[in-house]
Amino acid sequence: MLLTVSKRLEFSASRRLRVAQWSDAENLRAFGPETNARYGSGHNYVAYFVFTGPVDPTTGMLINISEIKERAGKVVRERFDHKFLNEDNPFFRDMPPTAENIARQLCVDVAPLFSDVQAKLCACHMTESPERSATCYSSGACEANYWFEFSAARRTMSPRLSAEENARLFGPATSTHGHNYRARLTFRAERFDGKGPLVGYDAIDACLRALRAELDHHYLNEEVVGLKDRPITTESLAGYIYERVKSLMPVHRVRLHERHDFFAEAWADNVVFLGLQVPFHAAHRLQTVTLSEAENSKLYGKCNNPRGHGHGYLTEATVGGEYDVRSGTLYDFVALKNAMAESLEPWRDRHLDLETEDFRKAPSTGENIVRALWPKIDNRVGQRLVRLRLWETANNRFTLRRM
């Protein structure tokens, strides 16, 4: 199992996407119209610093998140926030400040600051707009993400099933209905020199235009030729988009949201994942019984308030397993929803330390909460859980993955 802790920080900056040695036409093909912003164009960036390592059994923490905020925040404030990156940050005088290069430089700048702790920075994810983000890993791998939206009508069904089977499996969703879909295309390079974009603007723009023309404001069951003989499910649609993009560009994976809290992911070799988010509300107090009151107060700060505090937690469970090509399903949506609801019910509107058994002897840190929740959900979905995420706040995320 791999546990990671992520801290979210924001900054604002301007940049110009341009390589001096290239012609105007070459820069336009690589970066699109933004390359013409002579004095720079601006973004409100969001960076996620992702750490991994062992959990201290006494404190229940992989790393003190306040340390990430303090140390990484200092780098962000001094080198990135309210800067014209091309001129104010020395690294970008010779490298275009693409999303990938900004994420990579944040990794390079922040990782050495944590040489005194066991936790290590393993990735930096950077969002520059709702349509564009990038992730760089300590291994040197880099990913570019592009989002696009489309609205379409459909009947959830499979032409490979009988009418009775479709009704039993999909229920009311077999009636005509619609969704506002949001899809993410991820492109990956195991090594990336950063001298240009990981994906050229001309190529991705043509790809997204083709997808929108084919899918947007269409009745998927009848008006999209490539879908006529395949199941119309979220899993199948994600797979179809993956196949269409793969025919044009070397895509790594595709995520498709039919709702903000429900998605399917399609990878190579017909590998499919299904994810669902479920919120819950609870109170807690961060406290370690083996430490003194003064030590607890110093370690946990305001989270050690004797009267407790609380969060609107958000969980996200992703399941894998064998994809059924006949029905176009990976896992029953209602069964997944029920498994998560049943797992969370004992914690809902409770004080985790005082009213549950899970945290009688262990502090209710995000690390311990996600580790306690894993077997509850995994046992209910037949050991098919592959990733579990917990947001304590929008800024603090804890993720457990099956390796």
C-alpha positions in Angstrom: 0.0 0.0 0.0 1.2 3.5 -0.8 0.1 6.4 1.3 0.5 10.0 0.2 -0.3 13.4 1.8 -1.0 16.4 -0.4 -1.0 20.1 0.4 -2.6 22.7 -1.8 -1.1 26.1 -2.3 -2.1 29.0 -4.6 -0.2 31.7 -6.4 -0.7 34.1 -9.2 1.8 34.9 -12.0 2.2 36.0 -15.6 4.2 34.3 -18.3 4.9 34.2 -22.0 5.0 30.9 -23.8 7.7 31.4 -26.4 11.0 29.8 -27.4 13.4 32.5 -28.7 15.1 30.3 -31.3 11.8 29.4 -33.0 9.9 31.3 -35.6 6.6 32.9 -34.9 4.9 30.1 -36.8 6.7 27.4 -34.8 5.7 29.1 -31.5 2.1 29.4 -32.6 1.9 25.7 -33.5 3.5 24.7 -30.2 1.8 27.1 -27.8 -1.2 28.5 -29.5 -2.5 32.1 -29.4 -1.0 32.7 -25.9 2.4 32.9 -27.5 1.4 36.3 -28.9 1.0 37.8 -25.4 4.1 40.0 -25.8 4.2 41.2 -22.2 2.8 38.0 -20.7 -0.6 36.5 -19.9 -1.7 35.7 -16.3 -3.0 32.6 -14.4 -4.2 31.8 -10.9 -2.2 28.7 -10.3 -2.9 25.9 -7.8 0.0 23.6 -6.8 -0.4 20.3 -4.9 2.8 19.1 -3.2 2.5 15.3 -2.7 4.6 13.5 -0.1 5.0 9.8 0.8 6.7 7.9 3.6 6.1 6.0 6.8 3.4 7.1 9.3 4.7 7.8 12.8 2.8 5.4 15.0 2.8 7.9 17.9 1.6 11.1 16.1 -0.4 9.4 13.3 1.3 11.6 10.8 3.3 10.9 7.7 4.4 14.6 7.7 3.2 17.6 9.6 1.1 19.4 6.9 1.9 22.8 8.5 5.6 22.2 7.6 4.6 21.7 4.0 2.7 25.0 4.1 5.6 26.8 5.7 8.5 25.5 3.7 6.9 25.1 0.3 4.9 28.2 0.8 8.1 30.2 1.2 9.4 29.0 -2.1 6.1 29.8 -3.8 5.9 33.3 -2.3 9.5 34.2 -3.1 10.0 32.6 -6.6 6.6 32.3 -8.2 3.8 34.4 -6.6 3.1 37.7 -8.4 6.1 37.2 -10.7 6.6 37.6 -14.5 8.1 34.1 -14.6 10.1 34.6 -17.8 12.1 37.4 -16.2 11.7 37.1 -12.4 12.5 33.4 -12.1 16.0 32.5 -13.5 14.9 29.0 -14.5 12.4 30.3 -17.1 14.8 32.6 -18.8 15.8 29.7 -21.0 12.8 27.4 -20.6 9.2 28.2 -21.5 7.0 28.4 -18.3 4.6 25.7 -19.5 2.4 24.0 -16.9 4.8 21.0 -17.0 7.9 23.1 -16.5 6.4 25.0 -13.6 5.4 21.8 -11.9 8.9 20.4 -12.4 10.6 23.4 -11.1 8.4 23.4 -8.0 9.5 19.8 -7.4 13.2 20.8 -7.9 13.0 23.8 -5.5 10.9 22.2 -2.8 12.2 18.6 -2.5 15.6 19.5 -0.9 13.8 21.5 1.9 12.6 18.2 3.4 15.9 16.4 3.7 15.6 16.4 7.5 12.4 14.3 7.5 11.5 10.7 6.5 8.7 11.9 4.2 9.8 12.7 0.7 8.2 14.8 -2.1 7.2 12.4 -4.8 5.1 14.6 -7.1 3.9 18.1 -7.8 0.6 18.6 -9.5 -0.1 22.1 -10.9 -3.3 23.5 -12.3 -3.3 26.7 -14.3 -6.9 26.6 -15.5 -10.0 24.4 -15.5 -8.9 23.0 -18.8 -5.1 22.6 -18.2 -2.9 20.9 -15.6 0.3 19.0 -15.3 2.0 16.6 -12.9 5.8 16.0 -12.5 7.1 13.1 -10.5 10.4 12.6 -8.6 11.1 9.8 -11.0 11.4 12.3 -13.8 8.1 11.4 -15.4 5.8 14.2 -16.5 2.1 14.3 -17.4 0.1 16.9 -19.3 -3.7 17.0 -18.7 -6.3 18.6 -21.0 -10.0 18.8 -20.0 -12.9 19.3 -22.4 -16.7 19.3 -21.9 -19.6 18.1 -24.0 -23.3 17.7 -23.4 -25.2 14.7 -24.8 -28.3 12.5 -24.4 -28.2 8.8 -24.0 -30.0 5.7 -22.9 -27.8 3.6 -20.5 -28.0 0.1 -22.1 -26.1 -2.5 -24.0 -27.2 -3.9 -27.4 -25.5 -7.1 -26.3 -28.1 -7.6 -23.5 -31.8 -8.4 -23.7 -34.4 -5.8 -22.7 -35.0 -7.6 -19.5 -31.2 -7.7 -18.6 -30.9 -4.0 -19.4 -33.8 -3.1 -17.2 -32.6 -5.2 -14.3 -29.0 -3.8 -14.6 -29.6 -0.2 -15.4 -33.1 0.5 -14.1 -34.5 4.0 -14.8 -31.3 5.0 -16.6 -32.5 3.0 -19.6 -34.8 5.9 -20.3 -33.5 8.7 -22.5 -31.7 11.3 -20.3 -28.6 13.5 -20.6 -25.4 14.6 -18.9 -23.0 17.5 -19.0 -19.8 15.5 -19.4 -16.3 16.5 -18.5 -13.3 14.5 -19.8 -9.6 14.6 -19.0 -7.0 13.4 -21.4 -3.6 12.6 -19.9 -0.4 12.4 -21.9 2.8 11.0 -20.2 6.5 11.1 -20.9 8.9 9.1 -18.7 11.6 11.7 -19.5 10.9 15.2 -20.5 13.5 17.9 -21.4 11.0 20.8 -21.2 12.4 22.6 -24.2 8.9 22.7 -25.7 5.4 21.6 -24.8 4.8 17.9 -24.0 1.8 18.1 -26.3 1.8 20.7 -29.1 -1.1 23.1 -29.3 -2.0 22.4 -32.9 -2.3 18.6 -32.2 -4.4 18.8 -29.0 -6.6 21.6 -30.4 -7.4 19.5 -33.5 -8.1 16.4 -31.3 -10.5 18.3 -29.0 -12.3 19.9 -31.9 -12.9 16.5 -33.4 -14.2 15.0 -30.2 -16.6 17.9 -29.5 -17.9 17.7 -33.1 -18.5 14.0 -32.8 -20.1 14.0 -29.3 -21.4 17.4 -28.3 -25.2 17.8 -28.4 -25.8 14.4 -29.9 -27.9 11.4 -29.0 -25.1 9.0 -28.3 -27.1 5.7 -28.9 -28.1 6.7 -32.5 -26.1 9.7 -33.8 -22.5 8.6 -33.1 -21.6 6.0 -35.6 -18.8 4.5 -33.5 -21.1 3.8 -30.6 -23.9 2.1 -32.3 -22.8 -1.5 -31.6 -21.3 -1.0 -28.2 -22.7 -0.5 -24.7 -23.7 3.1 -23.7 -22.3 3.3 -20.2 -19.8 5.7 -18.6 -17.1 3.0 -18.7 -17.7 2.3 -22.3 -17.8 6.0 -23.3 -14.5 6.5 -21.5 -13.0 3.6 -23.4 -14.4 5.0 -26.7 -12.9 8.4 -26.1 -9.6 6.7 -25.3 -9.7 4.8 -28.5 -10.5 7.9 -30.6 -7.7 9.9 -29.0 -5.3 7.0 -29.3 -5.9 6.9 -33.1 -4.7 10.6 -33.2 -2.2 11.0 -30.4 -0.3 8.8 -27.9 -2.7 9.3 -24.9 -1.9 7.6 -21.6 -5.4 7.5 -20.1 -8.8 9.2 -20.2 -11.1 10.1 -17.3 -14.8 10.8 -18.0 -17.1 12.5 -15.5 -20.8 12.2 -16.1 -21.3 14.0 -12.8 -18.8 15.9 -10.6 -18.8 13.0 -8.1 -18.8 10.0 -10.5 -16.2 9.0 -13.2 -14.7 6.2 -15.2 -11.1 6.0 -16.3 -9.9 4.1 -19.4 -6.3 3.0 -19.8 -4.5 0.8 -22.4 -5.4 -2.9 -22.8 -9.1 -2.4 -21.9 -8.2 -1.5 -18.3 -11.0 0.4 -16.7 -11.6 2.0 -13.2 -14.7 3.5 -11.7 -14.7 6.3 -9.0 -17.3 7.8 -6.7 -17.1 10.6 -4.2 -19.2 10.7 -1.0 -19.0 13.4 1.7 -19.5 13.0 5.5 -19.4 15.4 8.4 -17.7 14.6 11.7 -15.9 16.2 14.7 -12.6 15.2 16.2 -9.6 16.3 18.2 -6.0 15.6 17.4 -4.5 14.2 20.6 -1.9 11.6 21.4 -2.3 10.0 24.8 1.4 9.3 25.3 2.3 13.0 25.0 1.8 15.8 27.5 -0.8 18.5 27.0 2.0 20.9 26.1 3.5 18.5 23.6 0.1 17.8 22.0 -0.5 21.6 21.7 2.9 22.2 20.1 2.5 19.3 17.7 -1.1 19.7 16.6 -1.7 23.4 17.2 -5.3 24.5 16.9 -6.3 21.0 15.9 -5.7 20.0 19.6 -8.5 22.2 20.8 -9.8 20.4 24.0 -13.4 21.0 22.9 -12.7 19.5 19.4 -13.4 20.8 16.0 -14.8 19.3 12.8 -14.7 18.9 9.0 -16.9 18.4 6.1 -14.8 15.4 4.8 -15.0 14.2 1.2 -14.1 10.6 0.3 -13.4 9.2 -3.1 -13.2 5.4 -3.7 -11.8 4.0 -7.0 -12.4 0.4 -7.9 -10.9 -1.8 -10.5 -11.3 -5.4 -11.7 -12.5 -7.2 -14.8 -14.4 -5.1 -17.2 -17.5 -6.9 -18.7 -17.5 -6.1 -22.4 -21.0 -7.5 -22.8 -22.7 -5.2 -20.4 -20.1 -2.4 -20.6 -19.8 -2.3 -16.8 -17.0 -2.6 -14.3 -19.0 -2.5 -11.1 -22.6 -1.8 -10.2 -23.0 1.9 -9.4 -25.7 1.4 -6.7 -23.6 -1.3 -5.0 -20.5 1.0 -4.9 -22.7 3.9 -3.5 -24.2 1.6 -0.9 -20.8 0.2 0.1 -19.4 3.7 0.7 -22.6 4.8 2.6 -22.5 1.8 4.9 -18.8 2.2 5.6 -19.2 5.9 6.5 -22.4 5.6 8.5 -20.8 4.9 11.9 -18.8 8.1 11.5 -21.4 10.4 10.2 -22.2 13.3 12.5 -20.1 11.7 15.3 -17.1 12.7 17.3 -14.5 10.3 15.9 -12.5 10.1 19.0 -15.3 9.9 21.6 -18.1 8.0 19.7 -16.3 5.5 17.5 -14.0 2.6 18.3 -11.6 3.2 15.4 -9.7 6.1 17.1 -9.7 5.1 20.8 -6.0 4.3 20.7 -4.9 6.2 17.6 -5.2 9.9 16.8 -7.8 10.7 14.2 -5.3 12.2 11.7 -6.2 12.1 8.0 -3.6 9.4 7.5 -5.3 7.2 10.2 -8.8 8.0 8.9 -8.1 6.9 5.4 -6.3 3.7 6.6 -9.2 2.8 8.9 -11.7 3.4 6.1 -9.9 1.3 3.5 -10.9 -2.2 4.8 -14.4 -1.1 5.5 -15.0 -0.3 1.9 -12.7 -2.9 0.4 -14.4 -5.7 2.2 -17.8 -4.5 0.8 -16.6 -4.3 -2.8 -14.9 -7.7 -2.9 -11.3 -6.4 -2.4 -11.5 -4.4 -5.6 -10.6 -1.1 -4.1 -7.5 0.3 -5.8 -7.4 3.9 -4.5 -9.0 5.8 -1.6 -8.9 9.5 -1.1 -9.9 11.7 1.8 -10.1 15.5 1.7 -10.1 16.9 5.2 -10.3 20.4 3.6 -9.9 21.5 0.0 -6.2 22.1 0.9 -5.4 18.8 2.7 -5.7 15.4 0.9 -4.7 11.9 2.0 -4.5 9.1 -0.5 -4.1 5.3 -0.1 -3.3 3.2 -3.1 -3.1 -0.6 -3.6 0.4 -1.4 -5.1 
